[in-house]
Amino acid sequence: MITPAIPANEQERLAALRSYQMLDTLPEKDFDTITTLTASICDVPISFITLMDADRNYLKSQHGIDLQESPRDTSFCGHAIVDNAEVFLVKDALKDIRFKDNPVVTEQNIRFYAGVTLYNPDGYALGTLCILDNKPRELTDKQINALKALASQVVNLLEERKKNIALKKLQKELKENNEQLKNFAGIISHDMKMPLANMIVTSDILKKKYGESMDDQGIEYLDYLKQSSFTLSEYITGLLEHYESDKTSQKSFEEFDTLHLFEEIVELLNINVDCEINLPDENLEVSCNRAALEQILINLIGNSLKYNDKDKIVINIDSEKKNGMLYIKVSDNGIGIPKEKLKNIFDLFTTLGNLDRNGKKGNGIGLSTVKKLINNLGGDISVTSELGKGTTFDFSIECK
């Protein structure tokens, strides 16, 4: 018996093999299908998918024999992975000096072997797709071509597994980074709100105490400082709402009337301009995440109020419940959104660059938060708009 040689790049080869995390794994249907198909096409009783570890031949899939692994130094596959032939063939092991006194031949009565080495894209030999028989034999050209094609498919499966491993690792890292970012944003946002509140109060105190001794420019500076503090405070509030939206969407369902919710929101917005809000004729009894829905509507209706240049603001709200979903439409007669901006309107920090009714610029957080909430609630949102005429948001969420 001749012991298989060790590849010159053995350490690199083993590192490549272990990167697939396939050793000692449970059976998988995709691999078992290939070994069954291989045995059938080649008309042999036994077929393996093997992975060559440091001192053993691990069988990822086997057909026709109940075996999980075998010693590397007596394996036919150990010879196959260091042979340059497309198909390593042993037509009659008893007549081959390398195998005639091998225990696999003398004790298990294996006489025929054919194996195709599984090379990964970097050229490392991972193992083989092989077939065995208890009698000497030949393979037809069609069977040899099928064996090579099926070996290629095994490599494809291994590569897909490796990609999935990398993807899961990346998802885990992204999740961890996102959690760290959320925690950082929460801490920073909370820590900044108090100094900003102090700046706003201090501006009022300075204006009241020293206003008479200040010129117009000094008063203007104080007003600018106060307004900038308010703007930054609103920005921070928006960030907190965005990063806490996951928690909001996890709250349990509760039963309520939609009309009552719409009326509460209108009252909460404390509208002090000429505005007509048309609510749905039908009052729906629903069970869903009320807190999240309230936040969504406050954002959408609030935008309809802010981004409107008409003397009289008109907002129409429609609702419908069917097939376990609540559908709501919010439309207005506001300034509208340019067609080329519609596809990015829900991206975080994306703004149109327009000033609102009070001369303020948006921060690009509100609509991103709305979409995130809606998606977490099992729904979706779309927008249509026409410049100068108005905008319509259609969204849905799961409800009972």
N, C-alpha and C positions, 0 to 999 in steps of 0.2 A: 504493500500500500504506500502511496505517495501522499504526504500531507500537503494540503493547499498552501501555496505561497501567500505571503502577506503583501498587500499593495504598498508601493513606495510612499504613497500619500495617506497612509492608514489613519493617522491622527486627524487630518483634515476630513477624511472620508467619514470617520465616526462622528465628528462634530456636525457634518452635514446631515448624516442619518438622524441624529438625535434632535436636530432642529425641527423635524416633522412631528415629534412627540407621539410616535406611533408604536413604539415598543411596549409590549405587555398591555395592549388595549383590548377592549371587548370586540367580539366579532361585529362586522359591519356588512350590511346586505350588499352594498355596491361591490365590495371586494369578493364576497362569496359568489355573487352572480358571475363574476369573471372567471373564477376557478371552475365553476360548474360548466360554463360555456366552453372553456378551454379543453376540459376533459372530453366533452361531447364532440367537439370539432376534430380533435386529434385522436379520438377513439381509444382513450387510455383510461385505466381505472383510477389513477391518482394525479392530482395537480395541486400545486402550492403557489402561494405568493410569499416569498421569503424576504426577510430583512437581516443582513449579516452584521451581527453585533460583534463585540471584541472577541468573545470566546464561544459564541453560540450562533446557531442559525435559527432565528425566531420566525415562526410561521404566522403571518398575519391572517391568512386564510388558507384553508385546506379542504380538499374534496377527495373522498375515498379513503381517508385514514384519520384516526383520532390522535393527533400529535400536535403539541404546542411549540416544541423546540427540539433541536438536536445539536450535538457537539459540532463545532466548526471544523475541527481537524479531521472528521470523517465525512464531511458533507460534500456532495457533488457541487453544490452551489459555491462553495469556497473556491473551487477550481474555475467555475464559470465567470466569477467577477474579475479574475485576473487574466482571462483569455480574451483575445481581441476579436474572436469570431462573432458574427451577428447572432448566430445560434450555436450554443455549445452542445454538441451531440456526442453521446456515448451509445453506440448502436448495440453493443454487447459487452457488458461490464466484465464478464468472465474472460474475455479476450483482450482486455485493456490493462496494461501493466500498472496503471495508476489506481485501479479499482478492484482487480480480481480477488484480492484478499481483504478487501474493505468489509467491516462488519455489516454494513448496509447491504452488501451483496451476499455475503456468506450466511448471515443470520436472518435477514429480512427478505432475501431472495429477489432483490431488485437487479434487473438485467439491462434495462433501458432508461436513459435519461436524456432530456432535451431542455435547455434553459436559455432564456433571453435575459441578459443583464439589464437591470433598471437603472439607467443613468439619469441623474437630475440635470437641470439646465446648465449647471456649472461643471458637468462632466464627472461627478463622483458616483461610483457604483454603490447603490443602496442595497441591492439584493437581486432577486430574480423572479420571473414568472417561469415555472418549470413544470414538466410532466414526467411521470415515471410509469414503468410497466414491469411486470414479472417475466417478460419474455423479450428476446431480441426483436428489433423491428426497425422499420424505416418510416420516414415522414414524406408525404407528397409535398410538392411545391406549394400547393394551395394551403396545406396545413401549416407549413413553415411561415408563409405570409400572414396567416391568421394569428399564429402565435406571436409574431412580431407586432402586429397591430394591437392585439390585446395587451401586450406588455406596455405599449405606448399609452394605452388607456389607463393602466395602473399608475403610471407616472403622472398623468393628468390628475387623477384622483388625489395623489399625494401632494401635488402642487396646490390644488384647491384647498386641501386641508391646511397647508402651511399658510396660505393667504388668509384663511378664516382665523387661524391662530393670531396672525399679525393684526387682523382687523379687530378681534376681541381685545387684544392688548391695547391697541390704539383707543378703542372705545372706553376701556377702563381708565386709561390715562386722561382722556378728554373729560370723563365724568369727574375724576378726582380734581382736575384743574378747574373745571366749572364750579365744583363745590367750593374750592378755595377762593375762586373769584367772587362767588356769591357771598361767602362769609366776609371777604375783604370789603366788598362793596357795601355790605350791611353795616359793618363796623365803622367804616369811613363816613358813610352817609349819616349815621346816627350821631357820630362825633362832630360832624360839621354843622348840623342843624342848630345846635345851641349857640355857637359863636355867631352864626348868621342872624339868629333871633336877637342876640345882643346888639349886633350892628344896626338892625332896624330900629330897635328901641332907642339906642344911643343917638341915631340920626334925628328921631323925633324930639329927644330931650335937648339936643344942641340947637335945633331949629326953634324950639319954644323958648329956651333960655337966652340964646344969643342972636335970635333972628333979627331983632331990631338994629343990632349993631353990625349986621352983615350986609354986604352989597348983594345985588341981584345974582351975580355970578357965584357967590358963596352959597346962597340959597339953592341955586341950580345944582351945585356940586353935591350938596346934602341930599337933594331929591334924587340925583343920579345914583348916589351910594345906596340909598334906600331901595330904589327900584332894582338895582343890580343884585342886591341881597335877596329881594323877593324872587327874582328870576332864577338865581342859583338855588334857592330853597325849593322852588317848584321843580327844578331839574333833579335835585336829590330825591324829592318825594317820588318823582316819576321812576327813578332808578330803583328805589326801594319797592315800589309796586311791581316793577318788572321782575325783579329777582325773587319777590315773595309770591308771585303769581302761581308758582307750582304748589305752594302751601294752600293758597286760596282755592285752587281747583280740586284739592283733595278733600274738601269739606263735604259732609254727607248731604244727601238729597233732603229737601223739605218741601212740604206742600204749600202752595200759595196761589193767589189769583194774579194773573198778568196785569190786568187793568189797575189793580191796587198798587202793584210795583211801579208801573209807568207813572202814576199820579205822585207817588212818593219821590220818585227821581226828579220830576218836574219841580216839585216843591223844594227839594234839596238843592237844586241848581240855583234857586233864588234869582230868577231871570228879571232883569231890570231894564230890558229894551222891548220895543214893540215886536211881539213874537206870537205867532199862531202855531200851536202844536196840536195836530190832529191825531187822536188816539184811535185804536181799532174799535169797531162797533161791537165785536164779540169779546166777551171776557172769558179767558181760558183758565181752567183749573189744571195746574201742572205740578209735577214733583221733579225738581232738579236742584242744582247748586245755585241757590238764590243769591248768595254773596258774590259769586263770580259773575253771574248774569248782571247784577246791579253795577259792578265795576265796568263791565263791557259797555253797557248802555250809557253810563255817565260819560265815558270817554267819547263815544260816538255822537251822542246828543250835544255834549260840550263842544266838540269840534264843529258841529253844524251851527252852533251859536257863535263861536269865535271867528270862523272863516266864512263870514257872510258880509257882503257889502250892500245888501238891499236895505231900503228904509224899513221894510217890514219883513222880518224873518218868518219863513214858513217851513215847518218840519212835519213830515208825515211818518207815522209809525204803523206798520202792519204786522200782524202775527198770525201764525197758523200752526196747528199741531197735527202731525200725521206720522204713522209708522215709527212711533217711538222717538220722534225728533220734534223739537220746537224750532220753527222757522220765523225769523224776525227781519223786517226790512226797515231801515231808517233812511229817509231821503230828505233833501233840503233844496233850497233855491239859492245856495251860496255861490262862492267864486269859482268852484269847480277845480278839477285837477287836470293838468296837461296829459294827453294820451301817452306820451313817452315816459311819464313818471309813474303811471299806474302799476307797472309790474314790480316796482321797488318800494311802493308806498308802505308795505308792512315790514321792511327791513329796519333793524335797530339803528337809531341815530340818523335815519334818512329824513330829510326835510325838503319841502318844496322851495324854501327860500322866501316865501311870502310872509308878510306881517299879518297878524290877526286883526280883528276889529278894534283892539286896543293898542295897536302899534307894536305888539310883541312878536318875536320870532319863535316858532315851535322848536322843541328839542329832539323830535324824532323818536320818542320813547313810547308815547301813548298807543299808537296803532300797532306797534310791535308787541306790546303787552296784550292788547286785545286779541291779536291772532294767536298768541301763545296760549292764552286762557281758553279760547274757543277750541283749538286743537287738543288741548288737554281734556276738554269736556266732550271729546268724540265728534266734534263738528268741523265746519269749514266756513270761510268767509270770502266773499268776492266784492269787487267794487266796480261801478260804472260811473262815468262822469262826463260832463260837457262844460267846457270853459264858459264862465259867465252865466250859466243856467243852473248848475247844481250838481250834487253828488248823491249816489245811492249805495248804501252798504247792505248786502244780503248775507245773513249768517244763520247757522244752525248749531244746535247743541242737543245732546241726548237728554231725553226727559221721559217721564212716565205719565 
